[in-house]
Amino acid sequence: MITITQRLAQTQDRIKLAALKFQREPSTVQLLAVSKTKPSSDIILAYQAGQRAFGENYVQEGVEKITALSQHCPDITWHFIGPLQSNKTKEIAQHFDWMHTLSREKIANRLNEQRPNDKAPLNVCIQVNISGEDSKSGLLIEQVDSLADFIQQCPNLKLRGLMAIPSHQDNSDKLRNELITLTQKYQELRAKFSDIDTLSVGMSQDLELAIEHGSTMVRIGSAIFGARN
């Protein structure tokens, strides 16, 4: 049976090959290991293999893992990548290092107010509904600038970039157009704000295409940890 260590190495190789194919330095693409529904023991195996950035989708599960691993794996960077209700913002503000799915001023304001004074500002990405599907969260592309401006007024938040989940379909032209539009907005924000450096897009099935279009962070779960529980 293939191990987590082997799958992690295979994923890193995919990222490197894709980056080189599109004339990019492999170091410009960070791997975020999505560990939702997986036990802490799996995270420890990936950690021992050198992985340091992990993504969680569920607040309570994520907080439990952060607490359990705080002594064993103190240098993990924890990313929240799931939907967030306003009554759960305090847990994110207190425990996580990144929040990828910000799309409302109300949530931004609560995260800013609830971030502990002894912690660095919470890194945030604005989630963009790049496909325009009703079933997906996030802002439409024309709504991004307003929220970005609001975040700049929040001293306990640091806007790092954009996050998106493109279409899940075989229409590669549609997917490519979505990524082009997303990348254009990302570059606009980079020109406007000095801290922008993260384009969080790309998963197991579209990793290469996302890297072709400028992704700086790919979110990979099942290719590393196996099928979800």
N, C-alpha and C positions, 0 to 999 in steps of 0.2 A: 504493500500500500504506500502511495506517495505521501510524504510527510509535509507538514506546514512549512518547514525549513526549505524543502525542495520546491514547493509551490511558490513560496516567496521569491526564491532565486529565479524561477522561471518568469515570474511577473516583472522582476527587475530587468531581466534580459529583454522582455518585450518592450519595456519603456526605453531602454538603451537603443535597441535596434530601430524603433520608431523615430526617436529623436535624431539619430544619425541619418536615417533615410531622408528626413526633412531638414537637414543641415542645421540641427540644433545641438547644443551641448546637453548631454544626458542629465547633467547636474541641474539644469533649469526646470526639470520636471520632477516634482516631489510625489512620492507614493504615500497615499493615505490608506492605511489598512482598515477596512470597515469591519468591525468586530461585533456588530449587533447580533444578539441571540447566542453568541459564542461564550463559553466559559472563560474565566480568568486564566485557567491553565493554558488555553490556546494562545491568549495574548502573551503570556510568559514565554512560550516557545518562539513566537515571532520576535519578541523582545530580545531573547537570547541570540537570535540570528541577526540582530542589528537593527530591527525596525523600531522606530521611536514615535511615529505619528499614528494615532488610532482614532477612528471615527465611530461615534455611537448615535443611534437614532432615537432611543427612548430615554427619557430623563432619569427615571428611577433606576433603571438598569445601569445606565452610565455612571451615575453617582455612586452606586454600590461598588462598581469595578474600580473607580478612581480611589475610593476609600480603601478598598481591599489591597490595592497594588501600590499605595503611596509609599510604603517602606521598601518593598521589593524592587520596584521599578520607578524610582523618583524622578527620572528625567523624561518620562513620557509626556508628549504634548497631546492633550485631549481635545478633539474637535466634535462639536455637536452638529449633526447634519440632518436631523429630522424636523418634523413640524413642531412648533412650540406654541402652547397656549399661554395666555398672559399670566395665569395663576402658577405657572411653573418657571417663571423667569428668574426667581431668586436662586434656585438650584443651579441654573446655568451660570448666572453671574458669580456665584461663590465657588464653583468647582471646575468649570471648563476654561480652556485657554482660547478657544476659537468657537464662533457660532456662525454657521454657513447659511442659514435660512432666514435671514432678516428681511422682512418685507413690509413692516408697519412701523410708523412713528411711535405708536403706543408701546410696542415691544422694545424699541430702541430706548425710549425714555426710561422704562422700568429697568432694563439691563444697566443703563448708565447709573441710575440711582442706587441700585442694589449691588453694584460691584464693590467689593471690600477695598478700603483705602490702602491696605498693605499689599494689594496685588497690582500688577501692571494692567494697563487698559486691556479690556477684552477685545481681541481681534475679531472683526466681523466681516462677512461678505453679504452683499445684497443678492437675494435669490431672484432670478429673472425667469419668468414663464416664457421661454423663448419660442415654444411651439404654439402658444396661444390656446392650449387645450384647457377646457373648463375643469378637467379633473386634476390639474396640476396647480400647485401653489406658486407664488411669486408674482412680481410686478411685471407689467408689460414694459417693453424697452423704453417707451416714452415717459414712464413714471419714475425711472431710476434716478434722474438728476435731482429731483425734489428730495427724495430720501437721503441721497448722498450728502446734500447740503445740510440736512437736518443732523445727520450723524456727526458732521464736522463741529457742531455746537455741543457735542456730548464729550466732556473731557475724559470720561472713563471708558470710552469706546475708541477703537482705532479701525477705520475703514481700510480694509486690505484689498478688496476687489469684488468680483462677481462670482456667483455660483449658478449653475443651471443643470437641468435634466432634459436633454433634447428628446425629440420624438423617438419612440421605440417602434420602429417599423423598418421595412426593407427599402423604403424610398430614400436612397442615398443622396439624391439631388436635394430633397427637402431637408434632410439632416445637414448636409453641407451648407445650404443657405442659412439655416438657423445658426450654425457655428460662425459663419462669416459675419452675420449681424451682431452676434454676441461679442465677437472679437473686436469689431469696430467700436462698440460702446465701451469695452474695456480699455481700448487705446485712448478714447476720449477722456475717460476718467484718469488715466495715467498722466495725461497732459495737464490735467487740472489739479490733481492732488498728489502730493509727494510720497505718501505711504502706499499707494496702490501698486501691488506687485503680484497679485494672485488671481488667476482665472481657474476656478475650481469646476472642471467639467471633464467628463470621460469616465466610463466604467468598463467592466470586463469586455462588453460586446463592442464598444466603440472607442477603445483606448487609442488606437492608432490614428483614427480620424481626428479625435480631439487634439492629439499632440501636433498633428499637421496644422491645425488651426490655432495653435498658440496656447493650449492648456499648460498651466504651470503646476497643477495638482490634479492627479487622477485618483478617484475613489474606488478601490477594489476590495470586494468582499469574498464572494464565492471562489474566485480563482486562487485565493490564498487559503481560506479556511474551510472550503468545501460548501456544499449546499446548506442553506439556512435551516436551523432547527424549527 
